[in-house]
């Protein structure tokens, strides 16, 4: 239920309807604009929203959708329902082109990619029946330019041939007669054959009309020229007239035959044209939605308003081409605990625009239009939408205006329930402030008891106090710049707003003595309350800015930490790869060493253990061993150094935010005491367990499987029992 009947006009939906009408291509589409209506059925809303949102996607993807020839052929089709009736040639041409458009639309949504991307429009398009045989029948009758074909029937073809033949005879004979008349000075040189009443005639001076035998068909306005049909071609012209009548009769016969063939399918064709109008309407709604950057929000069964960055459509359009102006978006949330928002603040600060935005966007959604909000917004569905938004502002109408307001309140109180959205502008005005405020407070309390959702604007202080104390009602303020003395048009929920009456009066230039007197009359309590409101708003703005700065800095730090963590992760992967390669290379070197040993032993035997050659072989083995140590040790040290540097950077950037300190786990320390040969140890930066082969003052030789390396004592620690067990499990 919508109240009052002028709801659409009050919130501005009549202008939305007009915009959609102007964007339609066809008459049937424009007619459907008047059928747009509000509904509380969720399935219907979702279906209409999905259709509009899907067509918006087609527009945004710049896909070539068939848009030509959205003709309205409904009357022509209804006409040929009657036996013996037939369409005009131009109607036949339009029927062909519009049926081709319907066929192309059907084919567009038949593509697998499109049927999946636009499921609701696909389902709608399945009702289209373009009947290819109808198009084929039309193609046999008319040309591509929309004229009747000479060979549309055998009879018509014969008539056309005879017409051309007789016409050629008339033309030839007329030119012969004209030339003779010119030679005989009956007509002037340069005179041409004319047509009168569908017959060929020769223009002759009235004084010479008796010199040319024939029938006079016409006379010029001046009376100086008469138009004579020569007697010699009267019979030929009569033949042409008879042939033209025969041609018309044959064309009608052809068209009647066409109408007879398609008559059984007219109802299906009419349904297809209705779908064409529906698609035209959806396209128009999508074009408007695309311009407004509208979306399909989450739709909830229960009454709720949770909107992010909502904007008023016509403010957006008005500021669209003004680079120095932009619409201030509205964030608003109404639900179970904060059902009614009471907005206060200065005049011309945006209170009424905020209220109208809520009414218009909710109405648009329940009419199946996408809405200009950001993703994540949530819309509930209301069974009732009530608005009290007066247009009369003159003093002499105050009584009647207030009376009409009270009549509206009476209706609200009788019919409102928990599924009702109530919108009241300038609540309580139009009568004596104290009494009007008291009545308004009582009405507000009763509406709250009925658990309605609503947006109400007011200047009354008692209502601000009431909202602060009453559960279910929340104050909201339209923000105002104290320094520039101008509205910011931004809604701030949670605190009441000041009317800034004295500041505005002072800016306009009212005398200070007048303002001082007014301040005295208002009383310190009211003045102080308004001052406290302004102080609270000022402090809130300050802390909002601080919080924003902290959020930005915190985001930067988080990004930096994530960057270093990613780099460390990549380095660990790189280290594993290096170790893997080192192992593979070491295995290859060991294999080569084994081959060298075998070869050396063979050489020793063959040389009967010559001392010099034995010495050289031992040196070669030692060189291979040192190469293995150097290879694995250097690469491991390189990875460890990189890892250390990144860990140090990561620790440095973990700066406390808002006095929150992160706890850092202490590093594991090696047990004190000298290492012994055979002990199990782990090298820093690795998870492999090695065995001590030998120790000296600063270095330790460790075996990791077949790989032997020498490292600083400070870079290793004794392996725990669990680590040794885990290492053993990996190698079994």
FIRODREN-823381 format. One line per field, with one value per residue (C-alpha): residue in three letters; x, y, z. Coordinates in steps of 0.02 Angstrom, whole numbers, plus 50000, padded with zeros to 5 digits. Each point is the difference from the previous one (the first is absolute). Last residue first. Layout:
BEGIN
residu: ALA,...
px: X,...
py: Y,...
pz: Z,...
end
This chain:
BEGIN
residu: UNK,UNK,UNK,UNK,UNK,UNK,UNK,UNK,UNK,UNK,UNK,UNK,UNK,UNK,UNK,UNK,UNK,UNK,UNK,UNK,UNK,UNK,UNK,UNK,UNK,UNK,UNK,UNK,UNK,UNK,UNK,UNK,UNK,UNK,UNK,UNK,UNK,UNK,UNK,UNK,UNK,UNK,UNK,UNK,UNK,UNK,UNK,UNK,UNK,UNK,UNK,UNK,UNK,UNK,UNK,UNK,UNK,UNK,UNK,UNK,UNK,UNK,UNK,UNK,UNK,UNK,UNK,UNK,UNK,UNK,UNK,UNK,UNK,UNK,UNK,UNK,UNK,UNK,UNK,UNK,UNK,UNK,UNK,UNK,UNK,UNK,UNK,UNK,UNK,UNK,UNK,UNK,UNK,UNK,UNK,UNK,UNK,UNK,UNK,UNK,UNK,UNK,UNK,UNK,UNK,UNK,UNK,UNK,UNK,UNK,UNK,UNK,UNK,UNK,UNK,UNK,UNK,UNK,UNK,UNK,UNK,UNK,UNK,UNK,UNK,UNK,UNK,UNK,UNK,UNK,UNK,UNK,UNK,UNK,UNK,UNK,UNK,UNK,UNK,UNK,UNK,UNK,UNK,UNK,UNK,UNK,UNK,UNK,UNK,UNK,UNK,UNK,UNK,UNK,UNK,UNK,UNK,UNK,UNK,UNK,UNK,UNK,UNK,UNK,UNK,UNK,UNK,UNK,UNK,UNK,UNK,UNK,UNK,UNK,UNK,UNK,UNK,UNK,UNK,UNK,UNK,UNK,UNK,UNK,UNK,UNK,UNK,UNK,UNK,UNK,UNK,UNK,UNK,UNK,UNK,UNK,UNK,UNK,UNK,UNK,UNK,UNK,UNK,UNK,UNK,UNK,UNK,UNK,UNK,UNK,UNK,UNK,UNK,UNK,UNK,UNK,UNK,UNK,UNK,UNK,UNK,UNK,UNK,UNK,UNK,UNK,UNK,UNK,UNK,UNK,UNK,UNK,UNK,UNK,UNK,UNK,UNK,UNK,UNK,UNK,UNK,UNK,UNK,UNK,UNK,UNK,UNK,UNK,UNK,UNK,UNK,UNK,UNK,UNK,UNK,UNK,UNK,UNK,UNK,UNK,UNK,UNK,UNK,UNK,UNK,UNK,UNK,UNK,UNK,UNK,UNK,UNK,UNK,UNK,UNK,UNK,UNK,UNK,UNK,UNK,UNK,UNK,UNK,UNK,UNK,UNK,UNK,UNK,UNK,UNK,UNK,UNK,UNK,UNK,UNK,UNK,UNK,UNK,UNK,UNK,UNK,UNK,UNK,UNK,UNK,UNK,UNK,UNK,UNK,UNK,UNK,UNK,UNK,UNK,UNK,UNK,UNK,UNK,UNK,UNK,UNK,UNK,UNK,UNK,UNK,UNK,UNK,UNK,UNK,UNK,UNK,UNK,UNK,UNK,UNK,UNK,UNK,UNK,UNK,UNK,UNK,UNK,UNK,UNK,UNK,UNK,UNK,UNK,UNK,UNK,UNK,UNK,UNK,UNK,UNK,UNK,UNK,UNK,UNK,UNK,UNK,UNK,UNK,UNK,UNK,UNK,UNK,UNK,UNK,UNK,UNK,UNK,UNK,UNK,UNK,UNK,UNK,UNK,UNK,UNK,UNK,UNK,UNK,UNK,UNK,UNK,UNK,UNK,UNK,UNK,UNK,UNK,UNK,UNK,UNK,UNK,UNK,UNK,UNK,UNK,UNK,UNK,UNK,UNK,UNK,UNK,UNK,UNK,UNK,UNK,UNK,UNK,UNK,UNK,UNK,UNK,UNK,UNK,UNK,UNK,UNK,UNK,UNK,UNK,UNK,UNK,UNK,UNK,UNK,UNK,UNK,UNK,UNK,UNK,UNK,UNK,UNK,UNK,UNK,UNK,UNK,UNK,UNK,UNK,UNK,UNK,UNK,UNK,UNK,UNK,UNK,UNK,UNK,UNK,UNK,UNK,UNK,UNK,UNK,UNK,UNK,UNK,UNK,UNK,UNK,UNK,UNK,UNK,UNK,UNK,UNK,UNK,UNK,UNK,UNK,UNK,UNK,UNK,UNK,UNK,UNK,UNK,UNK,UNK,UNK,UNK,UNK,UNK,UNK,UNK,UNK,UNK,UNK,UNK,UNK,UNK,UNK,UNK,UNK,UNK,UNK,UNK,UNK,UNK,UNK,UNK,UNK,UNK,UNK,UNK,UNK,UNK,UNK,UNK,UNK,UNK,UNK,UNK,UNK,UNK,UNK,UNK,UNK,UNK,UNK,UNK,UNK,UNK,UNK,UNK,UNK,UNK,UNK,UNK,UNK,UNK,UNK,UNK,UNK,UNK,UNK,UNK,UNK,UNK,UNK,UNK,UNK,UNK,UNK,UNK,UNK,UNK,UNK,UNK,UNK,UNK,UNK,UNK,UNK,UNK,UNK,UNK,UNK,UNK,UNK,UNK,UNK,UNK,UNK,UNK,UNK,UNK,UNK,UNK,UNK,UNK,UNK,UNK,UNK,UNK,UNK,UNK,UNK,UNK,UNK,UNK,UNK,UNK,UNK,UNK,UNK,UNK,UNK,UNK,UNK,UNK,UNK,UNK,UNK,UNK,UNK,UNK,UNK,UNK,UNK,UNK,UNK,UNK,UNK,UNK,UNK,UNK,UNK,UNK,UNK,UNK,UNK,UNK,UNK,UNK,UNK,UNK,UNK,UNK,UNK,UNK,UNK,UNK,UNK,UNK,UNK,UNK,UNK,UNK,UNK,UNK,UNK,UNK,UNK,UNK,UNK,UNK,UNK,UNK,UNK,UNK,UNK,UNK,UNK,UNK,UNK,UNK,UNK,UNK,UNK,UNK,UNK,UNK,UNK,UNK,UNK,UNK,UNK,UNK,UNK,UNK,UNK,UNK,UNK,UNK,UNK,UNK,UNK,UNK,UNK,UNK,UNK,UNK,UNK,UNK,UNK,UNK,UNK,UNK,UNK,UNK,UNK,UNK,UNK,UNK,UNK,UNK,UNK,UNK,UNK,UNK,UNK,UNK,UNK,UNK,UNK,UNK,UNK,UNK,UNK,UNK,UNK,UNK,UNK,UNK,UNK,UNK,UNK,UNK,UNK,UNK,UNK,UNK,UNK,UNK,UNK,UNK,UNK,UNK,UNK,UNK,UNK,UNK,UNK,UNK,UNK,UNK
px: 53164,50087,49855,49970,50182,49985,49841,50083,50152,49885,49897,50157,50062,50144,50150,50030,50098,50048,50108,50126,50039,49978,50090,49903,49988,49864,49966,49865,50018,50174,50063,50174,50000,50101,50055,50118,50002,49866,49982,49867,49843,49843,49864,49813,49914,49880,50111,50022,50122,50083,49925,50104,50014,50154,50125,50156,49967,49936,50064,49879,49851,49831,49952,49873,49829,49949,49874,49822,49952,49845,49919,49962,49834,50017,49885,50119,50165,50135,50035,50105,50167,49964,49967,50159,50102,49915,50042,50184,50015,49921,50121,50149,49936,49979,50180,50067,49915,50073,50174,50001,49932,50124,50150,49981,49980,50149,50105,49964,50045,50165,50039,49972,50118,50133,49986,50023,50155,50080,49963,50081,50157,50010,49985,49881,50039,49957,49855,49940,50012,49911,49856,49986,49997,49863,49894,50029,49959,49838,49956,50039,49888,49859,50040,49996,49831,49931,50067,49917,49834,50020,50044,49849,49884,50083,49976,49817,49967,50082,49896,49841,50058,50039,49826,49924,50113,49947,49816,50025,50089,49854,49870,50091,50005,49815,49956,50105,49915,49828,50042,50052,49835,49896,50093,49967,49815,49988,50076,49877,49853,50073,49995,49827,49933,50074,49913,49835,50011,50040,49854,49881,50068,49964,49821,49973,50082,49883,49847,50048,50061,49830,49922,49948,50177,50070,49869,50050,50183,49955,49904,50142,50122,49906,49951,50135,49965,50148,49932,49831,50085,50104,49849,49894,50137,49860,50111,50000,49960,50133,50010,49992,50100,49923,50106,49930,50154,49897,50082,50067,50178,50068,49859,49983,49833,49957,49822,49968,49923,49913,49948,49832,49977,50022,49945,50116,50099,49847,49900,50137,50006,49809,50001,50125,49884,50088,49934,50026,49929,50063,49905,49988,49840,50004,49819,50069,50115,49850,49917,50154,50014,49816,50025,50156,49911,49855,50122,50098,49842,49949,50167,50028,49827,49947,50065,50148,49989,50110,50092,49993,49923,50046,49925,50052,49875,50027,49997,49827,49919,49815,49911,50149,50050,49824,49986,50173,49940,49848,50117,50109,49845,49948,50174,49994,49825,50056,50162,49919,50001,50184,50055,50104,49889,50097,49977,50090,49904,50047,49939,50068,49914,50041,50185,50140,50177,50149,50183,50154,50158,50037,49976,49836,49914,49850,49949,49817,49872,49858,50042,50177,49940,49883,50142,50114,49869,49948,50178,50059,49850,50048,50182,49944,49886,50143,50126,50069,49880,49940,50122,50001,49887,49968,49899,50038,49871,50036,50166,49996,49914,50056,50048,50170,50048,50152,49959,50108,50048,49958,50136,50032,50159,50001,49818,49942,49929,49942,49817,50002,50067,49877,49865,50045,50019,50154,50031,50180,49962,49823,49938,49812,49899,49823,50016,50005,50171,50060,50189,50035,49980,50109,49984,50139,49871,50031,49998,49838,49918,50057,49942,49825,49991,50062,49871,49863,50056,50010,49819,49947,50083,49914,49832,50051,50031,49829,49921,50093,49936,49822,50022,50056,49837,49982,50172,49942,49836,50091,50121,49856,49915,50163,50013,49817,50027,50150,49895,49859,50124,50083,49830,49958,50169,49965,49832,50081,50137,49871,49907,50164,50021,49821,50026,50167,49945,49873,50140,49975,49992,50056,49943,50107,49952,49867,50110,49975,50045,49866,49967,49947,49960,49971,50081,50034,50133,49964,49843,50104,50101,49927,50011,50187,50034,50075,50004,49919,50046,49867,49999,49874,50121,50179,50111,50099,50134,50006,50177,49944,49828,49839,49892,50149,49977,50175,49958,49838,50097,50126,49859,49909,50160,50041,49824,50012,50162,49941,49833,50082,50124,49857,49911,50153,50040,49820,49993,50154,49931,49835,50091,50108,49846,49916,50154,50007,50121,50097,49995,50051,49903,50106,50085,50178,50059,49863,49825,49894,50120,50094,49835,49973,50178,49974,49840,50087,50133,49869,50056,49939,50072,49955,50177,50060,49936,50097,50159,49970,49993,50155,50115,50179,49956,49885,50129,50148,49890,49938,49810,49984,50060,49900,49835,50050,50046,49832,49906,50098,49961,49816,50015,50071,49868,49855,50062,50000,49828,49933,50069,49911,49834,49936,49850,49820,49897,49968,50029,50158,50083,49961,50077,50165,49998,49954,50141,50136,50096,50174,50164,50092,50181,50067,50079,50133,50180,50093,50074,50041,49922,49842,49982,50036,49862,49887,50039,49967,49830,49947,50069,49905,49838,50021,50058,49850,49877,50074,49998,49816,49976,49958,50012,49940,50070,49848,50012,50172,49919,49920,50171,50063,49848,50032,50179,50176,49986,50122,49873,49879,50140,50036,49814,49985,50150,49916,49841,50110,50041,49966,49845,49943,50003,49911,49859,49871,50046,50045,50065,49936
py: 47785,50166,50114,49901,50022,50189,50004,49897,50117,50152,49923,49961,50177,50045,50089,50171,50069,50170,50056,49857,50068,49878,49857,49890,49816,49935,49813,50010,50170,49981,50140,50073,50131,50160,50127,49910,49829,49869,49837,49888,50073,49919,50097,50026,50098,50144,50138,50188,49972,49828,49856,49880,49814,49951,49877,50099,50105,50177,50111,50066,50118,49948,50085,50142,50009,50176,50085,50012,50178,50075,50137,50164,50093,50185,50057,49923,49923,49997,49830,50081,49964,49815,49973,50090,49888,49844,50058,50024,49832,49906,50080,49951,49821,49979,50056,49890,49847,50036,50027,49843,49881,50049,50026,49832,49907,50089,49960,49814,50007,50085,49869,49863,50084,50019,49814,49956,50109,49912,49829,50054,50053,49843,49873,49869,49864,50118,49887,49981,50184,50037,49884,50079,50171,49946,49934,50158,50108,49905,50023,50185,50016,49920,50116,50151,49946,49974,50171,50079,49919,50052,50177,50007,49947,50122,50139,49952,49994,50170,50073,49938,50079,50160,50003,49983,50138,50113,49964,50039,50160,50057,49949,50103,50150,49984,49987,50155,50100,49943,50054,50170,50021,49938,50116,50149,49955,49981,50173,50076,49919,50061,50182,49984,49925,50141,50129,49905,49988,50185,50044,49895,50078,50172,49952,49936,50156,50114,49899,50002,50180,50068,50028,50176,50047,49932,50096,50162,49967,49961,50164,50096,49917,50069,49869,49981,49842,49919,50046,49925,49841,49988,50034,49865,49869,49868,49884,49815,49850,49866,49818,50010,50130,50050,50107,50150,50104,50155,50172,50112,49992,49977,49902,49881,49912,49814,49938,49912,49834,49944,49819,49926,49817,50029,50173,50113,50083,50006,50092,50130,50032,50008,50130,50105,50019,50036,49845,49867,49824,49841,49841,49818,49951,49907,50043,50063,50116,50072,50031,50088,50110,50048,50053,50099,50087,50049,50074,50091,50076,50058,50081,50062,50079,49932,49959,49892,49834,49894,50099,49854,49833,49836,49838,49829,49866,49813,50015,50080,50162,50010,50096,50101,50048,50053,50113,50069,50044,50091,50090,50059,50058,50102,50074,50053,50072,50103,50055,50048,50189,49993,49923,49840,49874,49852,49882,49833,49869,49831,49822,49843,49839,49817,50036,49895,50013,50068,49956,50091,49898,50072,50188,50094,50075,49881,49868,50012,49864,50109,49949,50065,50167,50026,49969,50116,50139,49996,49992,50137,50109,49990,50046,50141,50064,50005,50074,50150,50127,50037,49947,49831,49861,49823,49877,49824,49869,49813,49995,49832,49889,50092,50166,50036,50153,50055,50144,50063,50184,50042,50089,50177,50081,49895,50041,49883,49865,50121,50003,49815,49952,50116,49918,49824,50036,49907,49850,49971,49843,49953,49885,50022,49856,49932,49810,49899,50069,50058,50015,50140,50005,50145,50179,50100,50139,49995,49810,49997,50119,49892,49844,50070,50040,49824,49921,50103,49948,49819,50012,50080,49858,49877,50078,49986,49814,49981,50084,49878,49852,50067,50027,49822,49929,50156,49977,49909,50095,50167,49947,49949,50168,50086,49905,50035,50184,50002,49916,50127,50143,49929,49975,50181,50049,49891,50085,50172,49946,49934,50165,50090,49893,50038,50187,49993,50055,50124,50109,50041,50190,50112,50181,50155,50184,49978,50082,49855,49876,49892,49813,49841,50062,49849,49984,50077,50134,50158,50037,50038,50135,50153,49913,49972,49813,49891,49818,49860,49827,49930,49976,50140,50119,49954,50114,49976,50132,50171,50048,50075,50079,49909,50012,50062,49858,49938,50005,49905,49870,49978,49983,49869,49895,50021,49943,49846,49940,50031,49916,49848,49987,50008,49860,49887,50047,49971,49834,49939,50060,49910,49838,50012,50037,49842,49893,50065,50109,50010,50189,50014,50123,50139,49997,50041,49820,49948,49942,49842,49853,50084,50015,49813,49967,50116,49907,49832,50056,50002,50141,49912,50086,49918,49934,50182,50019,49848,50066,50171,49916,49892,50139,49936,49817,50032,50122,49878,49861,50107,49987,50174,50084,49878,50055,50183,49969,49917,50143,50124,49897,50006,50190,50011,49885,50082,50173,49945,49920,50157,50102,49884,50016,49849,49894,49966,49858,49915,50118,49967,50112,50156,49932,49977,50178,50069,49904,50046,50118,50013,49971,50003,50002,49963,49826,49992,50029,49975,50153,49900,50142,49997,49810,50012,50130,49875,49872,50127,50043,49818,49958,50143,49946,49819,50049,50117,49867,49869,50122,50046,50172,50083,50175,50034,50026,49982,50181,49959,49856,50121,50071,49825,49965,50166,49953,50063,50038,50126,50141,49890,49952,50183,50036,49857,50067,50172,49922,49915,50168,49961,50111,49961,49812,50017,50104,49865,50020,49870,49842,49828
pz: 50325,49965,50050,50159,50053,49979,50105,50136,50001,50006,50141,50102,49977,49884,50075,49927,49853,49930,50146,49975,49828,49854,49912,49878,49957,49881,49989,50134,50081,50076,50112,50026,50138,49999,50130,50123,49915,49972,49901,49922,50079,49928,49907,50024,49861,50041,49932,50029,50146,49992,50099,50108,50043,50102,49924,50046,50153,50017,50139,50132,49998,49933,49837,50012,49920,49959,50115,49934,49955,50081,49898,50083,49983,50048,49860,49872,50065,49866,49921,49866,50087,50027,49814,49953,50117,49930,49824,50042,50086,49853,49878,50107,50020,49812,49968,50141,49925,49829,50070,50109,49867,49866,50114,50085,49834,49925,50155,49973,49815,50043,50132,49870,49876,50134,50040,49815,49989,50151,49926,49836,50092,50107,49859,50063,49874,49856,49949,50178,50030,49833,50047,50169,49914,49878,50142,50097,49848,49971,50181,49985,49848,50097,50144,49882,49929,50174,50048,49848,50044,50180,49950,49883,50140,50120,49872,49973,50186,50018,49858,50083,50162,49904,49924,50173,50065,49855,50033,50184,49950,49890,50128,50132,49883,49956,50184,50037,49862,50060,50177,49935,49906,50146,50120,49885,49989,50187,50023,49875,50089,50164,49942,49919,50162,50101,49890,50008,50189,50013,49886,50104,50159,49929,49956,50177,50071,49902,50052,50185,49996,49950,49830,50053,50049,49837,49902,50089,49960,49819,49984,50082,49879,49849,49869,49868,49901,50085,50173,49957,49938,50158,50112,49917,49991,49996,50101,49960,50108,50021,49944,49811,49903,49834,49884,49907,50054,50042,50002,50137,49934,50176,50078,49851,50021,50008,49981,50164,50048,50158,50028,50046,50049,50186,50054,50100,49862,49887,50134,50025,49811,49996,50140,49901,49850,49835,49913,49866,50012,49918,50037,50043,50091,50166,50046,50167,49902,49909,50169,50068,49846,50014,50182,49958,49855,50113,50127,49865,49928,50173,50035,49821,49965,49830,49827,50049,50094,49886,49867,49876,50049,49913,50069,49935,50053,50026,50191,49992,49943,49956,50137,50062,49823,49953,50153,49963,49823,50070,50121,49856,49906,50152,50013,49818,50018,50150,49920,49836,50029,50048,49834,49993,49912,49931,50146,50013,50097,49927,50026,49916,50051,49965,50017,49926,50070,49907,50035,49937,49980,49828,49995,49976,49847,49983,49873,49953,50038,50065,50179,49969,49931,50150,50123,49901,49995,50183,50068,49882,50046,50185,49963,49886,50139,50125,49878,50094,49923,50177,50136,50086,50060,49938,50104,49938,50049,50010,50091,50090,49871,49846,49925,49924,49900,49901,49883,49858,49981,49819,49903,49943,49931,49840,49958,49861,50113,50136,49944,49955,50172,50087,49896,50054,50188,50060,50112,50054,50101,50046,50137,50009,50073,49990,49994,49841,49950,49829,49976,49877,49809,49949,49938,49918,49968,49812,49998,50099,49876,49854,50094,50025,49813,49956,50115,49916,49825,50057,50059,49836,49904,50117,49952,49818,50026,50082,49849,49887,50101,49986,49812,49965,49928,49890,49918,49842,49979,50015,49861,49887,50033,49954,49834,49957,50043,49882,49863,50016,49995,49843,49916,50034,49927,49847,49972,50012,49879,49875,50011,49965,49842,49946,50023,49907,49825,50067,50072,50185,50011,50143,49981,50023,50010,50134,50131,50120,49864,49919,50015,49910,49824,49886,49828,49830,50003,49897,50100,50154,49911,50088,50169,49977,50010,50141,49938,50104,50068,50119,50189,50028,49913,49953,49895,49838,49977,49913,49949,49834,50012,49957,49844,49901,49871,50041,50186,49968,49899,50144,50127,49895,49984,50184,50045,49886,50079,50178,49970,49922,50144,50124,49909,50013,50180,50052,49909,50093,50167,49967,49958,50159,50104,49933,50036,50178,50100,49836,49983,50183,50107,50074,50171,49949,50023,49879,50046,49975,50009,50143,50096,49989,50059,50150,50044,49975,50126,50140,50118,50157,50154,50167,50021,50009,50179,50059,49920,50078,50171,49967,49935,50017,49972,49852,49931,49998,49932,49854,49999,50078,49841,49891,50079,49982,49817,49967,50083,49893,49844,50050,50012,49824,49922,50089,49948,49816,50015,50083,49854,49876,50093,50094,49948,50052,49926,50168,50146,50103,49872,50101,50160,49908,49935,50171,50085,49876,50115,49926,50095,49834,50053,50176,49984,50139,49952,50164,50082,50158,50102,49894,50012,50187,50018,49911,50136,50139,49926,49982,50173,50081,49917,50058,50175,50022,49939,50116,50148,49984,50079,49834,49928,49825,49826,49885,49939,49930,49905,49878,49957,49958,49889,49913,49964,50034,50186,50078,50012,50099,50121,50035,50026,50126,50097,50001,50070,50130,50079,50185,50011,49823,50027,50168,49925,50043,50184,50057,49917,50047
end
